[in-house]
Amino acid sequence: MTTVSSVLEQPIRSDWSSEEVRTLFDWPFPDLIFAAQSLHRRHFDPAAVQISTLLSIKT
C-alpha cells in the first residue's frame, strides 16, 4: 500500500495510471485528506486568505 509520506516525497505529476488512482480510492478518508492538506501547505501559504468579489447575480 502506498503511504502518505511516500506520496508527499514525489514531485507533482499528472500522468497517473489507473492502478495508482485505484490505490488512492482505497486509502482511508482521513489519510487522503491529510495528504491533500500537506501537499497544499507545501505550495501555498496556509495563513493566506483568498478574497473574491461577486461581480453580478443573474436570476
URSUL-V330160 format. One record per helix or strand of 3 or more residues. SS is the DSSP state (a for helix, b for strand). FROM is the first residue (numbers start at 1). LEN is the number of residues. Records with the same first field share a line. If there is no record, write none. Layout:
SS->FROM-LEN ; FROM-LEN
This chain:
a->4-6 ; 18-8 ; 29-15
